[in-house]
Amino acid sequence: MIPSFPMTTAERMAAFCKRYEVEPCKLRYSRRATDSIVMTDELLNWHITNGASLDWICLGSVSPMMTAYRNEVLRTNRDRRILRDLTPVEQEALTFVLRAVLDGGLKLQPALDLWTAECTKRHEAGDGIRGECNAQTFPEGPAGSQA
């Protein structure tokens, strides 16, 4: 059986609201017979607040969502290829400095320097680091590192 997809803006919004348990906003039409809606501040804010695809809700277009999904998968696959060469300890050290960037406001270059220092410290302590953290995985490495 072929699934049916919501055909109108109101149906797509209702499906989104049901799926994500959010309230719909009021739709204003320039011509209801052709499902021509007016882009209002309320509708735009609803999309932003709820993370809804403007193209899908308002136009029924899935192309932007397909593109976003594909780009995310390609980026994730690239990241996995990069990270698979790190030991678990190196991954832990990288996670530590990334959290310092994202949560603590640390700038990227000092974070990469911290990562290199953390890997060196763990390597010297015999914690399973294979040598320079960034030599194989991040050839550009932090400034001043030997890649």
N, C-alpha and C positions, 0 to 999 in steps of 0.2 A: 504494500500500500504506500502510495506516495504521500508524504506529509503535506498538509496545506500550510501556507505561510500567510501571515497577516498582509492584507492587500492595501489597507488605507493607513493614513497617518495615525488616526485614532486607534485602529486595531494594533498597529505596531507599538504605540505607546502603551496600550493596555497590556500587551504581552510582556513588554519590558517591565512594567510596574508589577505585574503578577510575579514574574521571575525573580525580581530583586526586592520585592516587598517595599516599594516606594509609591508615593502618591503622584498621580498624573497632574499636569498643569492644564490650564484652560487653553484650548486651541481656538484660534480665530481664522476664519476662512475668507478668502477673497471670492472663491467660487467653490462651494461645497460639492457640487456635482462632479467637478474634476479633481477634487481633493487638493485644491490649491490653497495652501495655508499662508498666513501672514507671519513673518518672523517677528515676534514681539520680544521685548526684553525679558518677559516672564518665561517664554519658551527657551530662549538662549540660556538664561540662568538655570533653568531646569536641566538642560543638557549638561552644562558645566558641573552643577552640583551633584548630579547622579551618574556622571561618567557615561552618558548615553552617546551613541554615534548619531550625530546630527544627520549625516547622509542616509543612514538606514531608517531612522524614525521618520524623517521628513520626506525623503525621496524613495525609500525602499532600495537604495543602492547598497550592495554589499562590497563593492570594489575597494573602498578605503579600508574596510575591516579586513578583507583578504590581504591587502598590501601590508597593513600593520601586523597582522599575524605572521605573514611570510617573513617580513623584516625581523621580527622578534625571534622567530625560529632560526633564521640564518645567523643572527647575532649570538644567540644562545649556543648554537653549534660551534661557532668560531671560538667563543669563550671556553667551551668544554674542551676543545682541541688544545687550547693554550694551557688550561689548568690541569689537564690530565697528567702532565709531566711533573707536576709538583708532588712532593711527598706530603703525607697528611700533616706533618709538622709545618712544612712550608705553607700549606693551605691555611692552617690555623694562624700563622703569623700574618699572612696576607689578609685574612678576615679581620684580625685585630686592628690592623692599620686602616682598612677600609671603614670600619666602624668609627675610628677616630676621625676620619674625613667626614663621613655622613652625619654622625651624631655629635661629634665634638668640635667641628669646625676647623680641623687641622687642614692646612693646604696640601695639595697633592704632592709637590716635590718633597717637603719635609716628611710626608707619610711614606713615600718610596724610600727615602733615606732611612727612616725608622724601620721599614721592612727589611732592608739590607742589614742594618745593625742587629735587628732581632734574629734574622736567620744566621748571621755570623755568630752571635752569642749562643744560639741553640746548637749550631754546628760544633763550636768549641766545647760545649757541654756534652757532646755526643748524643744529641737528641734526634738523630735520623736525618739531618740535613745533608745533602750530597755535595755540598760546596757552595759556591756563589748562588744565591737564590735566583738571580735574574739572568745568569749567563746563557742558559738554554731557552728559557721561556720568554723572557723579555729582553731581546737583544739590544734594544735601545737603552734599557736600564736607567737607573737614577743618574743624575749628573755626577760625573767623577767616577762612576763604577767602571769596572773592566768587563766589557761584554764580549 
